[in-house]
Every structure is written in C-alpha cells, then in structure tokens.
Amino acid sequence: MSRALPFLCILLCSSCSLVYRAGLGVNTKIEWQSEKQIRRDAKKRNIADSQLFLLDTAWYSSVKSLYQNRREGLLLDSALSHSDSALLKRLKSDVKDDLQPVHVWYFDAQGQSLYHSINCYVYPVFPKMNWNIDSSFHSFPPKRFSPLNDSFHMDFDFILRNIRNLKGEPIAKPDLGQADYYVVVFWNDYMVRPSKSLIKTLRNYHKQHPDKQIRMLYVNNTNAFIWPLLSEKDKEALRQGS
C-alpha cells in the first residue's frame, strides 16, 4: 500500500522551501504501518509503550476545520480591525505549519501553550540539524521564536482529542498524571532525520533540567499522514482489518 508519489506531491506543496526539503532525509517509500511496526520503530528510538501514542487519522481534517471555524469567526465581524486582517493572513500560514509532519509542543501543568516548533524552521539542516532555533533551548521552558512567536498555537485538549493509546483508546489529561510540563512530539518514519534529531535534542535538553517533572507524549503520525492519500477501497480494507 505504498503512497510514494502522492506523498512527494504533498511535500512539494508544503510550506518548507524546496532546497530545505532536499536535506531532510525523506523516506519516499511510505507504507501503512501496523501496531507491531510502530512499536518496533519506537523501540529503536527508546520510546516506551507508556509514552507512545498514535495520531487519529482524522487529524488533518480536524486541523483544517479548526482554522476554518476561526477564520469564519473573524469574518463574521463586519468591522475587522487591522490586527484582525493581519490574523486572517497569519492563519493561512499557520494551517500549513500545523499540518507539517514533525512537531514539538510544550504545555504547562494547566495545559497552556508555551512553545511550538516544526521541521520547516530547523536550521541549519547540514551537517547537523539544529532544533535550538534562536537559542530557544537556552532556557526552560524553551522560548518562542519568530515566525511562530505570535501565531495561533494548538490547544492541548485539541491534541489529546486527536490521539489514542496503543489499544486505540482516547486520552484525557487526567490519564497522563500530574506533571510540571507536558511535551508532545509528532514523529514518523518518513521524515527520518528530523524525527531522530528532535527526539535526541529534547532528551539532551531535559537532562539539563532534572528538577522539572516532564511528561513526554511521543505521537506517531505516519498513518494519519497516509490516510488522506488512500483510496476508499484501501480505507475500507483497513477498517475491516484486512
């Protein structure tokens, strides 16, 4: 059930520059992954089952609906201010950012957004990928950076509503236990270098702050990314477990 060509088309239409994307180490032979395969890939990255989650296949349509509703809310106001007009333009960029494959979010104990970064803003790409953009990781929690500094950030509850544990069960914040910070990482097996680099960067970063109680959520989004590319026949076969 390979989807290499459509996958590449989507990548080429994304908000990352073409030169940048060439250095990401992309696996173009993208395939639907079984739970066993996801567990295997997670084990390679030393991700425990208790930290491993799956992104719902409805994620991409949910994100688009979220931004569409926000946009419509602004348009209902017949007297848009200059700042509202600027926000409308920013929303177009935000939705592209939030549909990128590799992410990290930091939330505080109450679930308030503190920081967000995506694969597109990692620089340089060679020889070593740098997720410490604008020295974000020189403090804790990491500081926001431009251009994501003033953008509309994902709500923690929205993310939780769109992820499942390995049993396919929904997740709520009380299920995660108490923590000072909740860190959500979207990773996969098609943007290989960014996924590996981000996970390694965060682990090294957290080692420098042993006094912080951090709850990690490693969310594999491989299948969620593939889902919109599948035919209805393939989708039905997956629903039936064949």
Secondary structure, DSSP 8 states (H G I E B T S, - for coil): ---HHHHHHHHHTSSS-HHHHHTS-B--------HHHHHHHHHHTT--GGGEEEE-TTHHHHHHHHHHHHHHHHHT-SS--HHHHHHHHHHHHHHHHHTSS-EEEEEETT--EEEEEEGGG----SSS----GGGGGGSSS----TTTTTS----HHHHHHTEE-TTS-B--GGGG---SEEEEEEE-SSBHHHHHHHHHHHHHHHHT-TTS-EEEEEEE-HHHHHGGGS-HHHHHHHHTT-
